[in-house]
């Protein structure tokens, strides 16, 4: 099994991009898959942690773990997409200086209905509004459940961010706080509302990203990584926020990308809605030669 997984990780990209296991059929329709090698003058393109799409302006934003904001011109059809790099910039403080090294771990990005940019960071839980040139505008006040959360580590903080037309900005901790069942996750509205759901029962499973679906419910990327030779599973789950009358929200697995079942799995961290029932998913290459920045365009049927 370990040899098979190793072969998939090393040789799959050499034969074109297709993460699917043989004879896959399911609710997710894969439209286009590419290995993204974007070029930006004076800025490395690596470690992409999330993306967001402004449909009115046709702009696709990406953020890097290194505190960089990338802007692309983007166009999506039912059967294809095209993106073109426009600019990149470091996230900066109000004085125009780059964020301090310990404060650059930008993990999630979301746009509100006005197209304003919000970014979540790890370490101390933080959500910040930035300009489209990466300059800090203000920090957003967090509910006490987040600002006072006892993190399992500084690197298990706000991994994800999304904007909901009814509930505003939504986020989640990568791992539940200390003292909470590791298999029960919470979605937090920055307005104070919470929803709970049970994650998939994979060892070391965590949330890597969230996105709001067309019907107002939530898509959640779960990631379970157990070392280079272990099983690697990325799960796309739908969590029904609008049906949360019980203690736990109803949830449904839409896609299971499992390295032990013939899938080619990368470190998928980003998720964005780009059209009706159509989404992008992107992987973080960890600045590692053997990993790729895969951009997957898909539809939920």
WORARA-V140391 format. One record per helix or strand. SS is the DSSP state (~ for helix, > for strand). FROM is the first residue (numbers start at 1). TO is the last residue. Records with the same first field share a line. If there is no record, write none. Layout:
SS: FROM-TO  FROM-TO
This chain:
~: 2-15  101-103  144-147  241-243  259-261
>: 28-35  40-40  43-43  48-54  59-64  68-76  81-90  92-92  98-98  106-111  117-121  126-130  135-139  158-164  168-173  184-189  194-198  205-212  218-225  232-239  251-258  268-275  278-283  294-300
